[in-house]
Amino acid sequence: MSSNSQDIRRAILAKWHENLSKYGNLFSSDSISGTSPPSVFVGSYNYPKVFVGPMVPPIHGNTSILDSPEKWKGKSLEDIVNFRLNLIRGIQKISIDQTDGRYIENLQEITMSSKPTDSDLQFTKTTSASVSLDGESAPFGPVGEIKSAKFYDTSATKSIEKIYYDKDLNAQDAVLNLYNSGIDISKIQKCFSIGMLGQKRKLVPTKWSITATDDIISKSLVKDILDYPLIDSYRIFTYAHLGNLFSVILFPHRWIYEMIEAWYSNGILGFGYDFEDARGINHPPTIAGAYFAAKLGVLEYLVKNKIQAGVIILREIRPEYAIPVGVWQVREGIRSAMSHPPLFGDSLDDALVLASNKTSISKLEWISKGNIVKLIRQKTIADFF
């Protein structure tokens, strides 16, 4: 992390600590009363016995913005970090296959609720104003072990409730059913994580459920686009937010996809990448969940426009991205990029120049770190059609 990133991070966290005074001692108390967005979290530490519980802020009312990434477009990094750090995470240690106890059933009711849920939590001891930062999932604030928990006035989302009671449906089909019903991906991920989907149900750590949901939906969308005609132009889409710059290139080719990331660490530029063709990827991507999140965002555009294309995504992670807030911002960043009018190139090389010019990194540097351009240049012209 660069000194600039460290300065930004310190400033954001210092301001959060200043804001703690607004809530008195609620962030260092043995109880909390507030309205969950609704939100639940399943940890991965000590798997298969993991820490599970609701996330609740020390305020009542419409708190849905605190855990709705789809609504965070235009918000600053400081805004989003503060949304998340105002959530206290209650926990109990639960085995991943223990999905039928009353505690988990309560959490499942919260998860399928269509509105924020009033909650009262009692902790075994006082919480402390600590912070948890995880590059895959969004951050959250203090943690407290739950002694007792009460939740009031949940209202089930009908499409989720229907899937919840359908135990003959496998988890993949359940995810796709909810997605096609218009349920937000962040909501589907929570349902997956808290053991509400599939035939053999179990708890899934939140950071794993995020990647699994993006992957399941993406694979389904790839199957759809393989029947669509090839795009007939070279299109470049760009978008920048939260210290991330995305350049997306679509070009005439059967489905092939590559994502290249660049980041700065102590003034040194690092890279990571991975790629696939219509057969998919057969190993965990070196760039982790960002790979699937970005893939989903661009596939939605292809499906909407009923076209097939080759795709190269360049992601420059700048020092301003001082606190990782989760791979949701990659998916939403790509969605935003694809919603703007594109630039058009005359060739793949031209498109790579236009895309690279939006970043602070040269075309040659990007190409040298990836693989797709090298593969394409080894093909004959006939392979494009």
Beta strands, then each sheet from edge to edge (+ up, - down):
strand 1: 31-36
strand 2: 40-42
strand 3: 49-56
strand 4: 88-95
strand 5: 117-123
strand 6: 143-152
strand 7: 234-241
strand 8: 244-251
strand 9: 256-265
strand 10: 268-276
strand 11: 310-317
strand 12: 343-345
sheet 1: 1+ 5- 6+ 4+ 3- 2+
sheet 2: 10+ 9- 11- 8+ 7- 12+
end
